[in-house]
Amino acid sequence: MYNRIILIGRLTRDPELRYVPSGAPVVSFTLAVDRPFKDQQGNRETDFIDIVAWRKLAEQVSQYMAKGRMVAVEGRLQIRSYETQDGQKRKVAEVVADGIRFLDRGKPAATAETAPAAVDEAAQGGSDEDVPF
């Protein structure tokens, strides 16, 4: 079996960094990805896809990414379930990123010398042991 996702799009908001109880950093953001076709009115539709990254990749995303940046995200699709406070069951689909490439120029402060062009979580020895769900 194979679960691999590659997306190219723009961040719709600044990444949100937080830490799980074990201390592992996790960042989340939403990626706007245009569909490759137009609707009947000639407009492109856009999908808004939730992205999650862990550990060092999470810290780097939080440090170097901002709303509007164009990136390529590589990872796996994850579907998880939870129950709301009023007892309703919900499902969430998100991409767990293990690599991100910057596809545009960032702010002047994030130069090629300071901002990595690509980050690969697998190369950093990351694992899913701290994933809370």
PyMOL commands that set and color helices and strands:
alter all, ss='L'
color gray80, all
select helices_A, chain A and resi 55-64+122-124
alter helices_A, ss='H'
color red, helices_A
select strands_A, chain A and resi 5-11+16-19+25-38+44-54+70-83+89-102+118-120
alter strands_A, ss='S'
color yellow, strands_A
deselect
rebuild
show_as cartoon
